Amino acid sequence: MAYRVVHRAVGYTAEQLFDLVLDVERYPAFVPGWEAARVSERREGSYRTDQIVRLLAFRQRFRSVTTFERPHRIEVNGQGDGVKHIKTSWQFVPQEDGCTIELEVSLALSVSPLQRLAETASRDTTRQMLTAFMAEAERRFGTSSAATNNTTTKGDRGRCRPMTATA
């Protein structure tokens, strides 16, 4: 299973970033590899989405359920063609000059060779995804009010669950 956790202090409010991340149907316009996202059902505190994501040279279709607590937490759980599970967790912790983001991504694919490739690419992919969200935040909300934008990635310094292949 590929697993990464990234923390970043940013100069945007938790509310701004919460709304940005919750807007899944716009992901194809700014998140690398996201080809399609369509919300098929909305409920209080959740929605269901059909998505297509390009992972390396492969297109993966999956359906996800997103639950959220405004403006602090968004949890996405999905599965589908070749995807045993994909879990993305966003936490937004308000700070004096913005907020701290914690992005946790876990991915298990059904095909072992693809899983190994996903594990190899997961660190860069998670960082690229967060970078894409920060670029979109700047486009939507203007330049960050704080120049912190510090990022730490669990796993880079041995503080992450081991990345192991699953059958």
C-alpha positions, 0 to 999 in steps of 0.5 A: 500500500502506498501511504504518504502524509504531508503537512504544510503551513499556508497563509490561507484560511481553513475555510478557503482551503476547505471550499477549494478541496471540496470542489471536486468537479473542478479538479480536472482543470488544475490537478495533474492526472485528474481526467474527470470528476462528477458528483452523482449524489449529494447529502448533508455532510457527504457526496458520492463522486465518479472519477477518472484519474491517470496514474502513470500510464494507466487510467483508473476509474473509481467511485468515492464517498466524501464526508466532511465537517466544515471547515476542518476535515474532508475524508475521501474513500473510494474503490473501482477498476483496479483500485482496491482502495484510495483514501485521502484525508484533509485536515485544516487547522486554523493558525494565527496567520492562515492554517496548517494542512495535513494531507494523508493519502493511501492507495492500494491497487489490485495489480501488483506491478502497478502497485509497486509503480504507485508506491515509487511515484507516491511521494512526488505525486502527493507533493504535486497534488498539494502544489496544484491545490496551492497554485489554485488557491493563489489563482482563486484567493490571491497571494497567500497572506503569509510567506510560511508555506513550509512543507514536511512529508512523513516518510522522507525522514522515516516517520511514515508507515512502511510502503509495502506492496499488496497482492 
